[in-house]
Amino acid sequence: MLTKNLALVSEVDGHDPSDVARVAAALQRQATRDFAPIWETSATVDAFPRLEDVPVGYWPMIVMDDIKQEGAAGIHMDKDSQPYALITYGDSWSLTASHEMCEMLADPFGNRLIAGRSPKQDQGRVQFLVEVCDPPEDAAFAYTVNDILVSDFYTPNFFDPVTAAGVRYDFTGAVKEPRQVLRGGYLSWQDPVSGTWWQQLWFGARKQFKELTGFDASGSSLRAEVDRLTPHPALFKGLRKSDPVLKAAVAVGKQTADASAAKAAALRAAIAAVKAA
């Protein structure tokens, strides 16, 4: 199994390097413990202080304060057709970073398709774009690793033809049946008969179907074109500070940081005692 090497870099002025390092450690643990056994992929995640410090062969995940174009956050390709991710900085940036990491690991080049029955009854079998975090992407279905908020993701069984007892359709268990879109999420596919692209979205009061008019991936990946045409919810813009999921995660994260600082101080005192002996 070829190991993928990911680099987490922040280009946000004043962004605490310790914050970046803690998120990188949480992403590494999620990738190794949670994602790799399910999707059969191997990855390293390392934090670097500058983009110039990222070694050749690493796939950068770049945190930015202002990604001006709507839909620009996400995974793209550089001039050498290597993937890189742009992450909007905000209160929930670790959730967005986790989302992009999981999708980069499952489908680095954004063109992976899996056949299955369409949620739209008049279409039959279609080709689903593999975007492992989109259907359960809302913060309500996130979980924590090292007290850092990370994204839920679906499993390969998400595209099973029928529901079966004991089958895991996503990591947290929020998805109860194949091809289920949770509130705040979406699912994208191509109808092979008409060649058109469709989505099922649940961004408002109820689910709806939407045709992606103007779809043209000739100059980019399928995923990049889907991202361009999708009205992304708050996940990519930063959650409101009043959001209860975020408030709980921030509170626990502060407690963990305080405990880590106390442990570090005790360790430094022990080292000083050894040196003085």
ROMIKOL-912872 format. One record per residue (C-alpha): residue in three letters; x, y, z. Coordinates in steps of 0.02 Angstrom, whole numbers, plus 50000, padded with zeros to 5 digits. Layout:
! residues N
(ALA, (X, Y, Z))
...
***
This chain:
! residues 277
(MET, (50000, 50000, 50000))
(LEU, (50077, 50165, 49944))
(THR, (50081, 50294, 50084))
(LYS, (50016, 50467, 50041))
(ASN, (50108, 50612, 50123))
(LEU, (50004, 50765, 50169))
(ALA, (50069, 50933, 50231))
(LEU, (49963, 51053, 50335))
(VAL, (50018, 51234, 50315))
(SER, (49934, 51395, 50375))
(GLU, (49957, 51557, 50280))
(VAL, (49847, 51652, 50402))
(ASP, (49941, 51797, 50484))
(GLY, (49956, 51770, 50671))
(HIS, (49894, 51590, 50666))
(ASP, (49968, 51501, 50817))
(PRO, (50087, 51362, 50755))
(SER, (50034, 51258, 50905))
(ASP, (49854, 51260, 50841))
(VAL, (49912, 51198, 50671))
(ALA, (50018, 51062, 50752))
(ARG, (49874, 51002, 50862))
(VAL, (49756, 50990, 50713))
(ALA, (49889, 50899, 50611))
(ALA, (49909, 50772, 50752))
(ALA, (49721, 50745, 50760))
(LEU, (49712, 50722, 50571))
(GLN, (49854, 50598, 50576))
(ARG, (49764, 50497, 50709))
(GLN, (49600, 50503, 50612))
(ALA, (49687, 50450, 50452))
(THR, (49778, 50304, 50535))
(ARG, (49651, 50242, 50662))
(ASP, (49483, 50280, 50579))
(PHE, (49501, 50307, 50393))
(ALA, (49640, 50188, 50338))
(PRO, (49560, 50024, 50395))
(ILE, (49396, 50067, 50308))
(TRP, (49460, 50139, 50144))
(GLU, (49623, 50038, 50136))
(THR, (49737, 50187, 50119))
(SER, (49891, 50243, 50214))
(ALA, (49942, 50423, 50250))
(THR, (50054, 50536, 50351))
(VAL, (50001, 50712, 50402))
(ASP, (50135, 50837, 50454))
(ALA, (50128, 51022, 50498))
(PHE, (50250, 51142, 50415))
(PRO, (50276, 51326, 50457))
(ARG, (50285, 51386, 50276))
(LEU, (50232, 51322, 50106))
(GLU, (50414, 51335, 50054))
(ASP, (50459, 51206, 50187))
(VAL, (50346, 51070, 50116))
(PRO, (50453, 50930, 50040))
(VAL, (50430, 50879, 49859))
(GLY, (50302, 50740, 49844))
(TYR, (50190, 50800, 49986))
(TRP, (50011, 50853, 49950))
(PRO, (49985, 51023, 50034))
(MET, (49830, 51070, 50133))
(ILE, (49838, 51259, 50144))
(VAL, (49738, 51359, 50272))
(MET, (49695, 51533, 50207))
(ASP, (49608, 51681, 50286))
(ASP, (49516, 51737, 50130))
(ILE, (49479, 51622, 49984))
(LYS, (49394, 51751, 49876))
(GLN, (49301, 51646, 49749))
(GLU, (49144, 51553, 49804))
(GLY, (49178, 51366, 49795))
(ALA, (49368, 51391, 49787))
(ALA, (49392, 51299, 49951))
(GLY, (49419, 51115, 49915))
(ILE, (49540, 51005, 49820))
(HIS, (49625, 51064, 49661))
(MET, (49768, 51010, 49546))
(ASP, (49932, 51101, 49522))
(LYS, (50025, 51117, 49356))
(ASP, (50097, 50943, 49382))
(SER, (49923, 50868, 49411))
(GLN, (49960, 50841, 49595))
(PRO, (49818, 50874, 49719))
(TYR, (49817, 51013, 49846))
(ALA, (49679, 51077, 49961))
(LEU, (49626, 51254, 50006))
(ILE, (49545, 51272, 50178))
(THR, (49451, 51426, 50236))
(TYR, (49509, 51483, 50408))
(GLY, (49374, 51504, 50540))
(ASP, (49311, 51435, 50704))
(SER, (49280, 51266, 50623))
(TRP, (49435, 51255, 50514))
(SER, (49488, 51086, 50586))
(LEU, (49322, 51012, 50527))
(THR, (49351, 51079, 50352))
(ALA, (49531, 51017, 50353))
(SER, (49473, 50843, 50404))
(HIS, (49340, 50846, 50266))
(GLU, (49468, 50889, 50133))
(MET, (49595, 50764, 50199))
(CYS, (49473, 50618, 50194))
(GLU, (49414, 50661, 50018))
(MET, (49594, 50682, 49959))
(LEU, (49639, 50510, 50027))
(ALA, (49487, 50422, 49953))
(ASP, (49498, 50506, 49782))
(PRO, (49654, 50616, 49759))
(PHE, (49612, 50667, 49581))
(GLY, (49426, 50697, 49600))
(ASN, (49363, 50582, 49462))
(ARG, (49318, 50420, 49551))
(LEU, (49144, 50354, 49510))
(ILE, (49043, 50211, 49585))
(ALA, (48885, 50142, 49504))
(GLY, (48724, 50126, 49602))
(ARG, (48537, 50158, 49600))
(SER, (48490, 50341, 49593))
(PRO, (48391, 50421, 49735))
(LYS, (48288, 50500, 49595))
(GLN, (48161, 50366, 49549))
(ASP, (48153, 50400, 49362))
(GLN, (48339, 50376, 49331))
(GLY, (48385, 50195, 49372))
(ARG, (48572, 50160, 49390))
(VAL, (48689, 50310, 49390))
(GLN, (48873, 50350, 49423))
(PHE, (48904, 50428, 49595))
(LEU, (49053, 50541, 49624))
(VAL, (49153, 50478, 49773))
(GLU, (49151, 50623, 49898))
(VAL, (49159, 50531, 50063))
(CYS, (49116, 50677, 50177))
(ASP, (48979, 50767, 50081))
(PRO, (48821, 50671, 50134))
(PRO, (48861, 50684, 50323))
(GLU, (48964, 50845, 50315))
(ASP, (48864, 50951, 50438))
(ALA, (48948, 50987, 50605))
(ALA, (48803, 50901, 50694))
(PHE, (48874, 50734, 50634))
(ALA, (49058, 50773, 50668))
(TYR, (49159, 50692, 50806))
(THR, (49320, 50732, 50899))
(VAL, (49495, 50661, 50892))
(ASN, (49615, 50723, 51026))
(ASP, (49471, 50842, 51069))
(ILE, (49486, 50919, 50895))
(LEU, (49328, 50926, 50787))
(VAL, (49342, 50814, 50632))
(SER, (49224, 50761, 50493))
(ASP, (49117, 50606, 50481))
(PHE, (49138, 50506, 50319))
(TYR, (49044, 50367, 50233))
(THR, (49110, 50191, 50204))
(PRO, (49116, 50091, 50040))
(ASN, (48952, 50009, 50096))
(PHE, (48868, 50177, 50070))
(PHE, (48836, 50123, 49891))
(ASP, (48764, 49950, 49933))
(PRO, (48604, 49908, 49836))
(VAL, (48499, 49873, 49992))
(THR, (48500, 49907, 50178))
(ALA, (48566, 49765, 50286))
(ALA, (48572, 49742, 50475))
(GLY, (48742, 49768, 50556))
(VAL, (48818, 49859, 50407))
(ARG, (48913, 50020, 50440))
(TYR, (48872, 50156, 50312))
(ASP, (48974, 50295, 50392))
(PHE, (49102, 50307, 50531))
(THR, (48993, 50380, 50668))
(GLY, (48836, 50280, 50631))
(ALA, (48730, 50431, 50586))
(VAL, (48693, 50364, 50411))
(LYS, (48566, 50224, 50426))
(GLU, (48549, 50163, 50246))
(PRO, (48640, 50168, 50079))
(ARG, (48648, 50334, 49986))
(GLN, (48565, 50429, 50129))
(VAL, (48595, 50617, 50132))
(LEU, (48591, 50693, 50307))
(ARG, (48532, 50870, 50348))
(GLY, (48665, 50993, 50290))
(GLY, (48740, 50872, 50163))
(TYR, (48727, 50823, 49981))
(LEU, (48762, 50685, 49855))
(SER, (48815, 50706, 49672))
(TRP, (48797, 50590, 49521))
(GLN, (48790, 50579, 49332))
(ASP, (48642, 50508, 49238))
(PRO, (48726, 50402, 49101))
(VAL, (48572, 50409, 48989))
(SER, (48561, 50599, 48976))
(GLY, (48741, 50638, 49026))
(THR, (48677, 50768, 49150))
(TRP, (48739, 50790, 49328))
(TRP, (48621, 50792, 49477))
(GLN, (48624, 50816, 49664))
(GLN, (48515, 50777, 49811))
(LEU, (48537, 50917, 49939))
(TRP, (48471, 50948, 50113))
(PHE, (48521, 51128, 50150))
(GLY, (48348, 51194, 50191))
(ALA, (48189, 51127, 50270))
(ARG, (48184, 50971, 50163))
(LYS, (48284, 50872, 50035))
(GLN, (48277, 50922, 49854))
(PHE, (48346, 50868, 49685))
(LYS, (48448, 50989, 49581))
(GLU, (48518, 50974, 49405))
(LEU, (48693, 51048, 49391))
(THR, (48666, 51154, 49236))
(GLY, (48822, 51217, 49149))
(PHE, (48926, 51068, 49208))
(ASP, (49092, 51066, 49114))
(ALA, (49240, 50971, 49187))
(SER, (49347, 50980, 49030))
(GLY, (49471, 51096, 49116))
(SER, (49464, 51022, 49292))
(SER, (49415, 50868, 49392))
(LEU, (49236, 50812, 49415))
(ARG, (49248, 50858, 49599))
(ALA, (49312, 51034, 49562))
(GLU, (49166, 51064, 49444))
(VAL, (49040, 50996, 49571))
(ASP, (49115, 51111, 49704))
(ARG, (49102, 51260, 49587))
(LEU, (48917, 51230, 49557))
(THR, (48868, 51184, 49736))
(PRO, (48805, 51319, 49857))
(HIS, (48910, 51260, 50004))
(PRO, (48836, 51277, 50178))
(ALA, (48918, 51352, 50333))
(LEU, (49048, 51213, 50348))
(PHE, (49160, 51300, 50222))
(LYS, (49130, 51474, 50290))
(GLY, (49157, 51440, 50475))
(LEU, (49022, 51394, 50598))
(ARG, (48938, 51528, 50702))
(LYS, (49023, 51548, 50870))
(SER, (48855, 51516, 50951))
(ASP, (48839, 51345, 50869))
(PRO, (48821, 51218, 51013))
(VAL, (48930, 51087, 50928))
(LEU, (49070, 51213, 50904))
(LYS, (49052, 51287, 51078))
(ALA, (49068, 51114, 51156))
(ALA, (49219, 51070, 51049))
(VAL, (49305, 51236, 51090))
(ALA, (49272, 51214, 51276))
(VAL, (49343, 51037, 51279))
(GLY, (49490, 51091, 51171))
(LYS, (49533, 51230, 51295))
(GLN, (49527, 51108, 51440))
(THR, (49643, 50991, 51344))
(ALA, (49763, 51133, 51302))
(ASP, (49767, 51186, 51485))
(ALA, (49801, 51008, 51540))
(SER, (49939, 50990, 51409))
(ALA, (50019, 51152, 51469))
(ALA, (50016, 51092, 51650))
(LYS, (50093, 50925, 51599))
(ALA, (50229, 51014, 51499))
(ALA, (50269, 51126, 51649))
(ALA, (50284, 50974, 51763))
(LEU, (50396, 50886, 51637))
(ARG, (50509, 51039, 51622))
(ALA, (50523, 51045, 51812))
(ALA, (50571, 50860, 51817))
(ILE, (50703, 50889, 51682))
(ALA, (50774, 51037, 51778))
(ALA, (50786, 50930, 51935))
(VAL, (50880, 50794, 51840))
(LYS, (51001, 50922, 51767))
(ALA, (51030, 51000, 51939))
(ALA, (51065, 50834, 52025))
***
